[in-house]
């Protein structure tokens, strides 16, 4: 058993970085949703303003919808990945703190 104070500080800094990444992903998701809504509005406007054969419009709409689903899945998966990393790091920090407390208690007893 050894002092884990420095390890704890390093892990806490790493957790802060991951939390910052997670916040940035959430911000990006908001911007993405705004862009997605704009694309949906554009498609709706196009339908009203130009003549497209029905199958052409449906193909275009399907491509956009599939891309939206793919992007949303990628954002969700990355958020889950970062969240899992944060949770694992928090568990590691907790274990290191317990070990460090035992080390310092034993050190105080000497």
N, CA, C and O atoms as CSV, one atom per row, in Angstrom:
chain,resi,resn,atom,element,x,y,z
A,1,UNK,N,N,0.851,-1.172,0.000
A,1,UNK,CA,C,0.000,0.000,0.000
A,1,UNK,C,C,0.899,1.239,0.000
A,1,UNK,O,O,1.942,1.276,0.653
A,2,UNK,N,N,0.461,2.244,-0.750
A,2,UNK,CA,C,1.241,3.476,-0.820
A,2,UNK,C,C,0.306,4.671,-0.896
A,2,UNK,O,O,-0.902,4.531,-1.085
A,3,UNK,N,N,0.893,5.843,-0.743
A,3,UNK,CA,C,0.124,7.082,-0.827
A,3,UNK,C,C,-0.373,7.258,-2.255
A,3,UNK,O,O,0.398,7.132,-3.207
A,4,UNK,N,N,-1.650,7.548,-2.400
A,4,UNK,CA,C,-2.254,7.701,-3.725
A,4,UNK,C,C,-2.676,9.139,-4.003
A,4,UNK,O,O,-3.408,9.395,-4.959
A,5,UNK,N,N,-2.223,10.074,-3.181
A,5,UNK,CA,C,-2.645,11.472,-3.326
A,5,UNK,C,C,-2.380,12.001,-4.733
A,5,UNK,O,O,-3.264,12.605,-5.341
A,6,UNK,N,N,-1.183,11.783,-5.252
A,6,UNK,CA,C,-0.851,12.290,-6.591
A,6,UNK,C,C,-1.675,11.577,-7.663
A,6,UNK,O,O,-2.139,12.205,-8.615
A,7,UNK,N,N,-1.857,10.250,-7.503
A,7,UNK,CA,C,-2.684,9.500,-8.456
A,7,UNK,C,C,-4.118,10.027,-8.472
A,7,UNK,O,O,-4.746,10.125,-9.526
A,8,UNK,N,N,-4.614,10.358,-7.300
A,8,UNK,CA,C,-5.983,10.884,-7.191
A,8,UNK,C,C,-6.079,12.224,-7.905
A,8,UNK,O,O,-7.025,12.464,-8.656
A,9,UNK,N,N,-5.095,13.105,-7.673
A,9,UNK,CA,C,-5.098,14.414,-8.345
A,9,UNK,C,C,-5.059,14.242,-9.864
A,9,UNK,O,O,-5.780,14.934,-10.582
A,10,UNK,N,N,-4.231,13.333,-10.352
A,10,UNK,CA,C,-4.143,13.090,-11.806
A,10,UNK,C,C,-5.469,12.563,-12.356
A,10,UNK,O,O,-5.932,13.005,-13.407
A,11,UNK,N,N,-6.071,11.622,-11.642
A,11,UNK,CA,C,-7.342,11.055,-12.087
A,11,UNK,C,C,-8.451,12.105,-12.063
A,11,UNK,O,O,-9.310,12.129,-12.944
A,12,UNK,N,N,-8.425,12.969,-11.053
A,12,UNK,CA,C,-9.434,14.038,-10.987
A,12,UNK,C,C,-9.267,15.017,-12.144
A,12,UNK,O,O,-10.258,15.486,-12.704
A,13,UNK,N,N,-8.013,15.331,-12.510
A,13,UNK,CA,C,-7.782,16.204,-13.674
A,13,UNK,C,C,-8.284,15.524,-14.943
A,13,UNK,O,O,-8.890,16.171,-15.797
A,14,UNK,N,N,-8.033,14.223,-15.068
A,14,UNK,CA,C,-8.507,13.477,-16.231
A,14,UNK,C,C,-10.032,13.475,-16.286
A,14,UNK,O,O,-10.619,13.610,-17.360
A,15,UNK,N,N,-10.672,13.323,-15.127
A,15,UNK,CA,C,-12.130,13.360,-15.076
A,15,UNK,C,C,-12.645,14.730,-15.515
A,15,UNK,O,O,-13.631,14.821,-16.246
A,16,UNK,N,N,-11.973,15.797,-15.066
A,16,UNK,CA,C,-12.380,17.145,-15.477
A,16,UNK,C,C,-12.283,17.314,-16.991
A,16,UNK,O,O,-13.153,17.933,-17.605
A,17,UNK,N,N,-11.238,16.770,-17.589
A,17,UNK,CA,C,-11.084,16.839,-19.045
A,17,UNK,C,C,-12.235,16.094,-19.719
A,17,UNK,O,O,-12.836,16.601,-20.667
A,18,UNK,N,N,-12.541,14.893,-19.230
A,18,UNK,CA,C,-13.637,14.113,-19.808
A,18,UNK,C,C,-14.975,14.818,-19.639
A,18,UNK,O,O,-15.807,14.803,-20.546
A,19,UNK,N,N,-15.183,15.431,-18.491
A,19,UNK,CA,C,-16.435,16.169,-18.276
A,19,UNK,C,C,-16.525,17.362,-19.229
A,19,UNK,O,O,-17.601,17.683,-19.734
A,20,UNK,N,N,-15.380,18.019,-19.472
A,20,UNK,CA,C,-15.357,19.127,-20.428
A,20,UNK,C,C,-15.683,18.617,-21.837
A,20,UNK,O,O,-16.444,19.252,-22.568
A,21,UNK,N,N,-15.110,17.478,-22.211
A,21,UNK,CA,C,-15.406,16.875,-23.517
A,21,UNK,C,C,-16.891,16.572,-23.618
A,21,UNK,O,O,-17.520,16.845,-24.640
A,22,UNK,N,N,-17.449,16.008,-22.554
A,22,UNK,CA,C,-18.871,15.665,-22.558
A,22,UNK,C,C,-19.722,16.922,-22.740
A,22,UNK,O,O,-20.684,16.917,-23.508
A,23,UNK,N,N,-19.369,17.993,-22.038
A,23,UNK,CA,C,-20.103,19.257,-22.188
A,23,UNK,C,C,-20.016,19.778,-23.620
A,23,UNK,O,O,-21.001,20.274,-24.165
A,24,UNK,N,N,-18.848,19.664,-24.219
A,24,UNK,CA,C,-18.676,20.128,-25.603
A,24,UNK,C,C,-19.501,19.272,-26.569
A,24,UNK,O,O,-20.060,19.783,-27.539
A,25,UNK,N,N,-19.571,17.977,-26.297
A,25,UNK,CA,C,-20.398,17.103,-27.133
A,25,UNK,C,C,-21.859,17.522,-27.021
A,25,UNK,O,O,-22.573,17.564,-28.023
A,26,UNK,N,N,-22.297,17.828,-25.825
A,26,UNK,CA,C,-23.686,18.266,-25.629
A,26,UNK,C,C,-23.944,19.565,-26.381
A,26,UNK,O,O,-24.994,19.730,-27.002
A,27,UNK,N,N,-22.982,20.491,-26.323
A,27,UNK,CA,C,-23.121,21.742,-27.085
A,27,UNK,C,C,-23.194,21.450,-28.579
A,27,UNK,O,O,-24.020,22.019,-29.293
A,28,UNK,N,N,-22.328,20.562,-29.042
A,28,UNK,CA,C,-22.336,20.196,-30.463
A,28,UNK,C,C,-23.650,19.546,-30.858
A,28,UNK,O,O,-24.150,19.752,-31.963
A,29,UNK,N,N,-24.198,18.769,-29.956
A,29,UNK,CA,C,-25.481,18.121,-30.231
A,29,UNK,C,C,-26.584,19.167,-30.407
A,29,UNK,O,O,-27.457,19.016,-31.261
A,30,UNK,N,N,-26.539,20.211,-29.609
A,30,UNK,CA,C,-27.521,21.298,-29.739
A,30,UNK,C,C,-27.381,21.960,-31.105
A,30,UNK,O,O,-28.377,22.189,-31.791
A,31,UNK,N,N,-26.136,22.270,-31.503
A,31,UNK,CA,C,-25.910,22.880,-32.812
A,31,UNK,C,C,-26.335,21.938,-33.934
A,31,UNK,O,O,-26.913,22.363,-34.935
A,32,UNK,N,N,-26.043,20.661,-33.752
A,32,UNK,CA,C,-26.446,19.673,-34.754
A,32,UNK,C,C,-27.966,19.646,-34.902
A,32,UNK,O,O,-28.484,19.616,-36.018
A,33,UNK,N,N,-28.673,19.656,-33.786
A,33,UNK,CA,C,-30.141,19.629,-33.849
A,33,UNK,C,C,-30.691,20.865,-34.546
A,33,UNK,O,O,-31.680,20.785,-35.276
A,34,UNK,N,N,-30.053,22.006,-34.322
A,34,UNK,CA,C,-30.476,23.220,-35.025
A,34,UNK,C,C,-30.267,23.059,-36.531
A,34,UNK,O,O,-31.130,23.420,-37.331
A,35,UNK,N,N,-29.122,22.518,-36.899
A,35,UNK,CA,C,-28.834,22.287,-38.311
A,35,UNK,C,C,-29.808,21.271,-38.910
A,35,UNK,O,O,-30.296,21.454,-40.026
A,36,UNK,N,N,-30.083,20.217,-38.175
A,36,UNK,CA,C,-31.029,19.197,-38.630
A,36,UNK,C,C,-32.399,19.818,-38.882
A,36,UNK,O,O,-33.033,19.557,-39.905
A,37,UNK,N,N,-32.838,20.625,-37.957
A,37,UNK,CA,C,-34.144,21.270,-38.119
A,37,UNK,C,C,-34.152,22.197,-39.329
A,37,UNK,O,O,-35.156,22.301,-40.034
A,38,UNK,N,N,-33.034,22.864,-39.563
A,38,UNK,CA,C,-32.927,23.724,-40.745
A,38,UNK,C,C,-33.034,22.903,-42.025
A,38,UNK,O,O,-33.709,23.305,-42.972
A,39,UNK,N,N,-32.373,21.763,-42.049
A,39,UNK,CA,C,-32.447,20.886,-43.235
A,39,UNK,C,C,-33.868,20.407,-43.464
A,39,UNK,O,O,-34.339,20.364,-44.600
A,40,UNK,N,N,-34.540,20.054,-42.405
A,40,UNK,CA,C,-35.926,19.611,-42.533
A,40,UNK,C,C,-36.788,20.749,-43.073
A,40,UNK,O,O,-37.655,20.529,-43.919
A,41,UNK,N,N,-36.547,21.962,-42.585
A,41,UNK,CA,C,-37.283,23.127,-43.087
A,41,UNK,C,C,-36.991,23.374,-44.566
A,41,UNK,O,O,-37.895,23.690,-45.339
A,42,UNK,N,N,-35.733,23.228,-44.948
A,42,UNK,CA,C,-35.350,23.430,-46.347
A,42,UNK,C,C,-36.066,22.426,-47.244
A,42,UNK,O,O,-36.593,22.789,-48.296
A,43,UNK,N,N,-36.083,21.182,-46.830
A,43,UNK,CA,C,-36.763,20.156,-47.625
A,43,UNK,C,C,-38.245,20.475,-47.738
A,43,UNK,O,O,-38.830,20.352,-48.814
A,44,UNK,N,N,-38.835,20.874,-46.664
A,44,UNK,CA,C,-40.257,21.227,-46.703
A,44,UNK,C,C,-40.504,22.399,-47.651
A,44,UNK,O,O,-41.475,22.398,-48.408
A,45,UNK,N,N,-39.641,23.378,-47.606
A,45,UNK,CA,C,-39.769,24.539,-48.483
A,45,UNK,C,C,-39.570,24.139,-49.938
A,45,UNK,O,O,-40.278,24.624,-50.821
A,46,UNK,N,N,-38.607,23.255,-50.187
A,46,UNK,CA,C,-38.356,22.804,-51.555
A,46,UNK,C,C,-39.588,22.123,-52.145
A,46,UNK,O,O,-39.918,22.308,-53.316
A,47,UNK,N,N,-40.241,21.351,-51.330
A,47,UNK,CA,C,-41.439,20.648,-51.797
A,47,UNK,C,C,-42.483,21.654,-52.254
A,47,UNK,O,O,-43.177,21.443,-53.249
A,48,UNK,N,N,-42.579,22.729,-51.527
A,48,UNK,CA,C,-43.577,23.733,-51.868
A,48,UNK,C,C,-43.148,24.612,-53.037
A,48,UNK,O,O,-43.994,25.101,-53.785
A,49,UNK,N,N,-41.843,24.819,-53.202
A,49,UNK,CA,C,-41.395,25.812,-54.158
A,49,UNK,C,C,-40.980,25.264,-55.524
A,49,UNK,O,O,-41.014,25.990,-56.517
A,50,UNK,N,N,-40.593,24.000,-55.579
A,50,UNK,CA,C,-40.183,23.453,-56.878
A,50,UNK,C,C,-40.926,22.164,-57.153
A,50,UNK,O,O,-41.451,21.507,-56.255
A,51,UNK,N,N,-40.946,21.841,-58.394
A,51,UNK,CA,C,-41.625,20.620,-58.784
A,51,UNK,C,C,-40.598,19.499,-58.855
A,51,UNK,O,O,-39.650,19.571,-59.638
A,52,UNK,N,N,-40.778,18.491,-58.063
A,52,UNK,CA,C,-39.956,17.293,-58.117
A,52,UNK,C,C,-40.870,16.113,-58.337
A,52,UNK,O,O,-41.989,16.061,-57.827
A,53,UNK,N,N,-40.385,15.194,-59.084
A,53,UNK,CA,C,-41.170,13.975,-59.198
A,53,UNK,C,C,-41.197,13.328,-57.824
A,53,UNK,O,O,-40.236,13.418,-57.060
A,54,UNK,N,N,-42.275,12.697,-57.534
A,54,UNK,CA,C,-42.487,12.144,-56.204
A,54,UNK,C,C,-41.341,11.225,-55.769
A,54,UNK,O,O,-40.882,11.303,-54.629
A,55,UNK,N,N,-40.883,10.363,-56.667
A,55,UNK,CA,C,-39.815,9.440,-56.273
A,55,UNK,C,C,-38.494,10.170,-56.023
A,55,UNK,O,O,-37.721,9.751,-55.162
A,56,UNK,N,N,-38.217,11.258,-56.763
A,56,UNK,CA,C,-37.007,12.041,-56.526
A,56,UNK,C,C,-37.038,12.674,-55.142
A,56,UNK,O,O,-36.049,12.646,-54.409
A,57,UNK,N,N,-38.161,13.231,-54.805
A,57,UNK,CA,C,-38.299,13.847,-53.493
A,57,UNK,C,C,-38.165,12.803,-52.390
A,57,UNK,O,O,-37.478,13.033,-51.394
A,58,UNK,N,N,-38.808,11.679,-52.563
A,58,UNK,CA,C,-38.749,10.627,-51.537
A,58,UNK,C,C,-37.323,10.118,-51.361
A,58,UNK,O,O,-36.898,9.855,-50.236
A,59,UNK,N,N,-36.578,9.974,-52.458
A,59,UNK,CA,C,-35.191,9.535,-52.354
A,59,UNK,C,C,-34.355,10.562,-51.592
A,59,UNK,O,O,-33.560,10.204,-50.724
A,60,UNK,N,N,-34.541,11.827,-51.920
A,60,UNK,CA,C,-33.807,12.884,-51.239
A,60,UNK,C,C,-34.174,12.915,-49.759
A,60,UNK,O,O,-33.300,13.002,-48.897
A,61,UNK,N,N,-35.450,12.846,-49.478
A,61,UNK,CA,C,-35.914,12.876,-48.096
A,61,UNK,C,C,-35.371,11.678,-47.312
A,61,UNK,O,O,-34.963,11.824,-46.161
A,62,UNK,N,N,-35.366,10.519,-47.921
A,62,UNK,CA,C,-34.858,9.310,-47.263
A,62,UNK,C,C,-33.364,9.439,-46.969
A,62,UNK,O,O,-32.909,9.055,-45.892
A,63,UNK,N,N,-32.598,9.979,-47.923
A,63,UNK,CA,C,-31.163,10.174,-47.683
A,63,UNK,C,C,-30.922,11.097,-46.499
A,63,UNK,O,O,-30.084,10.814,-45.643
A,64,UNK,N,N,-31.648,12.182,-46.452
A,64,UNK,CA,C,-31.492,13.133,-45.347
A,64,UNK,C,C,-31.890,12.475,-44.025
A,64,UNK,O,O,-31.175,12.596,-43.031
A,65,UNK,N,N,-33.017,11.789,-44.013
A,65,UNK,CA,C,-33.474,11.133,-42.780
A,65,UNK,C,C,-32.479,10.074,-42.318
A,65,UNK,O,O,-32.209,9.965,-41.122
A,66,UNK,N,N,-31.931,9.296,-43.243
A,66,UNK,CA,C,-30.942,8.275,-42.875
A,66,UNK,C,C,-29.686,8.903,-42.306
A,66,UNK,O,O,-29.099,8.388,-41.354
A,67,UNK,N,N,-29.274,10.023,-42.896
A,67,UNK,CA,C,-28.089,10.730,-42.394
A,67,UNK,C,C,-28.349,11.285,-40.997
A,67,UNK,O,O,-27.475,11.240,-40.132
A,68,UNK,N,N,-29.533,11.798,-40.787
A,68,UNK,CA,C,-29.902,12.318,-39.465
A,68,UNK,C,C,-29.842,11.203,-38.429
A,68,UNK,O,O,-29.282,11.384,-37.348
A,69,UNK,N,N,-30.414,10.059,-38.756
A,69,UNK,CA,C,-30.406,8.921,-37.825
A,69,UNK,C,C,-28.977,8.495,-37.523
A,69,UNK,O,O,-28.635,8.240,-36.368
A,70,UNK,N,N,-28.142,8.418,-38.555
A,70,UNK,CA,C,-26.745,8.014,-38.361
A,70,UNK,C,C,-26.009,8.999,-37.458
A,70,UNK,O,O,-25.300,8.590,-36.539
A,71,UNK,N,N,-26.175,10.296,-37.716
A,71,UNK,CA,C,-25.507,11.309,-36.895
A,71,UNK,C,C,-25.984,11.261,-35.449
A,71,UNK,O,O,-25.178,11.351,-34.524
A,72,UNK,N,N,-27.281,11.120,-35.254
A,72,UNK,CA,C,-27.811,11.052,-33.890
A,72,UNK,C,C,-27.281,9.822,-33.159
A,72,UNK,O,O,-26.977,9.896,-31.968
A,73,UNK,N,N,-27.167,8.694,-33.858
A,73,UNK,CA,C,-26.605,7.483,-33.256
A,73,UNK,C,C,-25.145,7.688,-32.875
A,73,UNK,O,O,-24.712,7.266,-31.802
A,74,UNK,N,N,-24.388,8.338,-33.757
A,74,UNK,CA,C,-22.973,8.586,-33.464
A,74,UNK,C,C,-22.807,9.513,-32.264
A,74,UNK,O,O,-21.950,9.284,-31.411
A,75,UNK,N,N,-23.620,10.550,-32.200
A,75,UNK,CA,C,-23.548,11.461,-31.051
A,75,UNK,C,C,-23.909,10.721,-29.767
A,75,UNK,O,O,-23.207,10.837,-28.762
A,76,UNK,N,N,-24.991,9.969,-29.800
A,76,UNK,CA,C,-25.435,9.221,-28.619
A,76,UNK,C,C,-24.367,8.206,-28.182
A,76,UNK,O,O,-24.083,8.081,-26.991
A,77,UNK,N,N,-23.780,7.487,-29.137
A,77,UNK,CA,C,-22.749,6.505,-28.806
A,77,UNK,C,C,-21.519,7.160,-28.192
A,77,UNK,O,O,-20.945,6.636,-27.237
A,78,UNK,N,N,-21.116,8.301,-28.735
A,78,UNK,CA,C,-19.943,8.979,-28.191
A,78,UNK,C,C,-20.220,9.528,-26.796
A,78,UNK,O,O,-19.362,9.462,-25.915
A,79,UNK,N,N,-21.410,10.066,-26.600
A,79,UNK,CA,C,-21.781,10.543,-25.267
A,79,UNK,C,C,-21.772,9.384,-24.268
A,79,UNK,O,O,-21.279,9.533,-23.150
A,80,UNK,N,N,-22.312,8.239,-24.667
A,80,UNK,CA,C,-22.305,7.066,-23.787
A,80,UNK,C,C,-20.885,6.611,-23.487
A,80,UNK,O,O,-20.575,6.243,-22.354
A,81,UNK,N,N,-20.024,6.635,-24.496
A,81,UNK,CA,C,-18.622,6.240,-24.318
A,81,UNK,C,C,-17.932,7.148,-23.292
A,81,UNK,O,O,-17.269,6.667,-22.373
A,82,UNK,N,N,-18.096,8.453,-23.460
A,82,UNK,CA,C,-17.468,9.404,-22.532
A,82,UNK,C,C,-18.065,9.256,-21.136
A,82,UNK,O,O,-17.336,9.288,-20.146
A,83,UNK,N,N,-19.372,9.095,-21.050
A,83,UNK,CA,C,-20.024,8.901,-19.754
A,83,UNK,C,C,-19.500,7.651,-19.059
A,83,UNK,O,O,-19.258,7.669,-17.853
A,84,UNK,N,N,-19.322,6.567,-19.809
A,84,UNK,CA,C,-18.771,5.334,-19.234
A,84,UNK,C,C,-17.355,5.559,-18.728
A,84,UNK,O,O,-16.991,5.079,-17.654
A,85,UNK,N,N,-16.550,6.294,-19.506
A,85,UNK,CA,C,-15.181,6.588,-19.079
A,85,UNK,C,C,-15.178,7.405,-17.783
A,85,UNK,O,O,-14.374,7.154,-16.885
A,86,UNK,N,N,-16.080,8.379,-17.695
A,86,UNK,CA,C,-16.177,9.190,-16.474
A,86,UNK,C,C,-16.569,8.314,-15.293
A,86,UNK,O,O,-15.989,8.435,-14.214
A,87,UNK,N,N,-17.535,7.443,-15.480
A,87,UNK,CA,C,-17.981,6.557,-14.394
A,87,UNK,C,C,-16.859,5.638,-13.932
A,87,UNK,O,O,-16.659,5.455,-12.731
A,88,UNK,N,N,-16.125,5.057,-14.882
A,88,UNK,CA,C,-15.003,4.187,-14.523
A,88,UNK,C,C,-13.938,4.968,-13.761
A,88,UNK,O,O,-13.367,4.471,-12.790
A,89,UNK,N,N,-13.679,6.181,-14.206
A,89,UNK,CA,C,-12.678,7.011,-13.548
A,89,UNK,C,C,-13.128,7.389,-12.141
A,89,UNK,O,O,-12.318,7.393,-11.214
A,90,UNK,N,N,-14.409,7.706,-11.971
A,90,UNK,CA,C,-14.920,8.023,-10.634
A,90,UNK,C,C,-14.804,6.821,-9.701
A,90,UNK,O,O,-14.473,6.979,-8.526
A,91,UNK,N,N,-15.073,5.626,-10.211
A,91,UNK,CA,C,-14.924,4.418,-9.394
A,91,UNK,C,C,-13.458,4.213,-9.015
A,91,UNK,O,O,-13.146,3.839,-7.884
A,92,UNK,N,N,-12.564,4.462,-9.971
A,92,UNK,CA,C,-11.126,4.332,-9.707
A,92,UNK,C,C,-10.681,5.345,-8.656
A,92,UNK,O,O,-9.916,5.009,-7.752
A,93,UNK,N,N,-11.157,6.577,-8.773
A,93,UNK,CA,C,-10.809,7.616,-7.788
A,93,UNK,C,C,-11.304,7.209,-6.411
A,93,UNK,O,O,-10.590,7.369,-5.422
A,94,UNK,N,N,-12.506,6.691,-6.339
A,94,UNK,CA,C,-13.070,6.261,-5.057
A,94,UNK,C,C,-12.214,5.162,-4.429
A,94,UNK,O,O,-11.926,5.194,-3.233
A,95,UNK,N,N,-11.809,4.187,-5.252
A,95,UNK,CA,C,-10.950,3.108,-4.728
A,95,UNK,C,C,-9.611,3.663,-4.253
A,95,UNK,O,O,-9.111,3.272,-3.198
A,96,UNK,N,N,-9.030,4.580,-5.039
A,96,UNK,CA,C,-7.742,5.167,-4.642
A,96,UNK,C,C,-7.882,5.964,-3.355
A,96,UNK,O,O,-6.982,5.941,-2.516
A,97,UNK,N,N,-8.990,6.666,-3.188
A,97,UNK,CA,C,-9.197,7.444,-1.953
A,97,UNK,C,C,-9.274,6.527,-0.742
A,97,UNK,O,O,-8.687,6.810,0.303
A,98,UNK,N,N,-10.012,5.412,-0.893
A,98,UNK,CA,C,-10.099,4.462,0.232
A,98,UNK,C,C,-8.725,3.897,0.568
A,98,UNK,O,O,-8.349,3.798,1.736
A,99,UNK,N,N,-7.978,3.526,-0.476
A,99,UNK,CA,C,-6.632,2.995,-0.254
A,99,UNK,C,C,-5.738,4.051,0.381
A,99,UNK,O,O,-4.953,3.742,1.278
A,100,UNK,N,N,-5.853,5.290,-0.076
A,100,UNK,CA,C,-5.040,6.372,0.461
A,100,UNK,C,C,-5.396,6.649,1.920
A,100,UNK,O,O,-4.514,6.894,2.743
A,101,UNK,N,N,-6.691,6.610,2.239
A,101,UNK,CA,C,-7.107,6.824,3.625
A,101,UNK,C,C,-6.537,5.737,4.531
A,101,UNK,O,O,-6.049,6.025,5.624
A,102,UNK,N,N,-6.600,4.480,4.069
A,102,UNK,CA,C,-6.027,3.387,4.869
A,102,UNK,C,C,-4.531,3.581,5.044
A,102,UNK,O,O,-3.996,3.338,6.126
A,103,UNK,N,N,-3.845,4.019,3.983
A,103,UNK,CA,C,-2.405,4.225,4.056
A,103,UNK,C,C,-2.090,5.310,5.080
A,103,UNK,O,O,-1.212,5.134,5.924
A,104,UNK,N,N,-2.810,6.437,5.005
A,104,UNK,CA,C,-2.530,7.523,5.927
A,104,UNK,C,C,-2.944,7.188,7.347
A,104,UNK,O,O,-2.311,7.659,8.292
A,105,UNK,N,N,-3.989,6.386,7.528
A,105,UNK,CA,C,-4.375,5.945,8.875
A,105,UNK,C,C,-3.274,5.051,9.461
A,105,UNK,O,O,-2.904,5.197,10.626
A,106,UNK,N,N,-2.757,4.131,8.648
A,106,UNK,CA,C,-1.669,3.262,9.101
A,106,UNK,C,C,-0.420,4.076,9.394
A,106,UNK,O,O,0.311,3.781,10.339
A,107,UNK,N,N,-0.172,5.102,8.583
A,107,UNK,CA,C,0.981,5.953,8.772
A,107,UNK,C,C,0.860,6.741,10.078
A,107,UNK,O,O,1.848,6.942,10.783
A,108,UNK,N,N,-0.367,7.186,10.395
A,108,UNK,CA,C,-0.602,7.923,11.630
A,108,UNK,C,C,-0.450,7.027,12.850
A,108,UNK,O,O,-0.040,7.493,13.913
A,109,UNK,N,N,-0.774,5.755,12.710
A,109,UNK,CA,C,-0.671,4.814,13.822
A,109,UNK,C,C,0.770,4.516,14.187
A,109,UNK,O,O,1.066,4.133,15.319
A,110,UNK,N,N,1.671,4.693,13.220
A,110,UNK,CA,C,3.107,4.390,13.477
A,110,UNK,C,C,3.771,5.420,14.302
A,110,UNK,O,O,4.961,5.303,14.596
